[in-house]
Amino acid sequence: MGLILDFLKDDKERDRNILSLAEKLIDILGKYSMNSTILTINRFQIIARKRELELEERKTLAQIKYSENIFARCCACILLKQFDEFDIHMQQLSATEKEEFYSWPIASLLPNVEKMNNTEISAEDSKKDLPFLLGNKQYRNM
């Protein structure tokens, strides 16, 4: 799954074939009881690359936004386009956690992420707003 999502991170053209492949993979993984929050976030980030999220999808993300897992909260905020709240949650992460988060495909959905990816992040900058997408790692309570 991580490999497919990594393609999304660099897919500036929003290639429908890659998105379709990612959706099919999520459907398969869902049958084998992968963490439902991770599946939901990944499914919705694929949808968000194709169209605006619908009301029911946003309601589901609103529930995830109040999860105990800070990474899930960050992802939900990105997908809900609540970037100020995202910044607040990111301030709670260590520099290492921020760096990991910004390496995930969902981070490419943040505004100004391209600028951030093309520059080295200083220790001071790492305390500021850094982006997130679920990648290969699974974090506690997700």
Secondary structure per residue as TSV (DSSP state, phi and psi in degrees):
chain	resnum	aa	ss	phi	psi
A	1	M	-	360.0	-41.9
A	2	G	H	-57.6	-39.5
A	3	L	H	-63.5	-45.3
A	4	I	H	-61.9	-44.7
A	5	L	H	-65.5	-33.1
A	6	D	H	-62.4	-33.9
A	7	F	H	-63.6	-36.6
A	8	L	H	-62.3	-36.7
A	9	K	H	-59.3	-38.1
A	10	D	H	-99.9	3.4
A	11	D	-	-86.9	83.5
A	12	K	T	-68.9	-25.3
A	13	E	T	-89.4	-4.2
A	14	R	-	56.4	54.1
A	15	D	-	-56.2	118.9
A	16	R	H	-63.0	-32.3
A	17	N	H	-67.1	-41.7
A	18	I	H	-66.8	-42.9
A	19	L	H	-62.2	-40.6
A	20	S	H	-65.0	-42.6
A	21	L	H	-62.4	-43.2
A	22	A	H	-62.8	-41.5
A	23	E	H	-62.5	-43.3
A	24	K	H	-63.8	-39.9
A	25	L	H	-64.1	-41.4
A	26	I	H	-63.4	-39.2
A	27	D	H	-61.2	-42.5
A	28	I	H	-65.4	-47.4
A	29	L	H	-62.6	-33.7
A	30	G	H	-62.0	-28.9
A	31	K	H	-73.4	-18.2
A	32	Y	T	-110.0	28.7
A	33	S	T	54.6	41.3
A	34	M	-	-66.9	155.3
A	35	N	-	-47.4	123.9
A	36	S	H	-68.2	-31.6
A	37	T	H	-66.2	-44.2
A	38	I	H	-61.7	-45.7
A	39	L	H	-60.4	-44.2
A	40	T	H	-62.7	-47.0
A	41	I	H	-62.4	-44.8
A	42	N	H	-66.0	-39.9
A	43	R	H	-61.9	-45.0
A	44	F	H	-70.6	-30.1
A	45	Q	H	-71.0	-30.4
A	46	I	H	-67.7	-46.2
A	47	I	H	-60.0	-42.4
A	48	A	H	-63.0	-23.2
A	49	R	H	-79.9	-14.8
A	50	K	H	-104.1	-34.4
A	51	R	S	-161.9	173.0
A	52	E	-	-70.6	145.7
A	53	L	-	-71.9	143.6
A	54	E	-	-84.1	168.6
A	55	L	H	-54.9	-48.2
A	56	E	H	-63.7	-36.5
A	57	E	H	-66.0	-42.2
A	58	R	H	-65.8	-35.4
A	59	K	H	-63.4	-41.9
A	60	T	H	-61.5	-44.1
A	61	L	H	-65.6	-34.0
A	62	A	H	-61.8	-36.1
A	63	Q	H	-66.9	-42.3
A	64	I	H	-64.6	-32.4
A	65	K	T	-60.7	-21.6
A	66	Y	T	-103.3	16.5
A	67	S	S	-64.4	157.5
A	68	E	S	-69.2	-25.4
A	69	N	-	-81.4	117.2
A	70	I	H	-65.1	-32.5
A	71	F	H	-67.1	-40.2
A	72	A	H	-63.8	-40.8
A	73	R	H	-61.3	-43.5
A	74	C	H	-61.7	-44.7
A	75	C	H	-61.9	-45.0
A	76	A	H	-61.1	-41.6
A	77	C	H	-62.6	-39.9
A	78	I	H	-61.4	-49.6
A	79	L	H	-67.0	-27.5
A	80	L	T	-87.9	-1.6
A	81	K	T	59.9	36.8
A	82	Q	-	-103.0	73.0
A	83	F	H	-72.0	-30.1
A	84	D	H	-65.1	-43.8
A	85	E	H	-67.0	-37.9
A	86	F	H	-55.4	-46.8
A	87	D	H	-59.1	-39.4
A	88	I	H	-63.1	-45.1
A	89	H	H	-65.5	-39.6
A	90	M	H	-63.7	-30.7
A	91	Q	T	-63.7	-18.5
A	92	Q	T	-83.3	-10.0
A	93	L	S	-91.3	153.5
A	94	S	-	-74.4	166.9
A	95	A	H	-59.6	-38.7
A	96	T	H	-66.2	-43.0
A	97	E	H	-65.3	-40.1
A	98	K	H	-61.8	-45.1
A	99	E	H	-60.3	-44.1
A	100	E	H	-61.6	-47.1
A	101	F	H	-57.5	-46.9
A	102	Y	H	-67.5	-13.5
A	103	S	T	-84.0	-11.9
A	104	W	S	-78.9	150.4
A	105	P	G	-57.2	-32.8
A	106	I	G	-62.2	-25.9
A	107	A	G	-61.7	-25.8
A	108	S	G	-69.5	-10.2
A	109	L	G	-87.1	-5.5
A	110	L	S	-78.9	145.6
A	111	P	T	-67.1	145.8
A	112	N	T	66.6	15.1
A	113	V	H	-69.3	-31.1
A	114	E	H	-61.5	-43.9
A	115	K	H	-59.4	-41.2
A	116	M	H	-68.1	-37.3
A	117	N	H	-71.1	-20.9
A	118	N	T	-95.3	2.4
A	119	T	S	-128.6	152.7
A	120	E	-	-75.9	138.7
A	121	I	-	-93.9	120.9
A	122	S	-	-79.3	168.7
A	123	A	H	-60.5	-40.0
A	124	E	H	-66.4	-43.1
A	125	D	H	-64.5	-31.1
A	126	S	H	-67.7	-16.6
A	127	K	T	-82.8	-10.8
A	128	K	S	-90.7	-156.5
A	129	D	-	-79.6	111.0
A	130	L	-	-116.6	145.3
A	131	P	-	-89.1	175.0
A	132	F	-	-150.0	142.7
A	133	L	-	-149.2	142.0
A	134	L	-	-65.3	125.1
A	135	G	-	-112.0	-139.3
A	136	N	S	-77.4	-21.0
A	137	K	-	-90.0	146.8
A	138	Q	-	-110.6	133.0
A	139	Y	-	-107.0	160.1
A	140	R	T	-47.7	141.4
A	141	N	T	58.8	21.9
A	142	M	-	-98.9	360.0
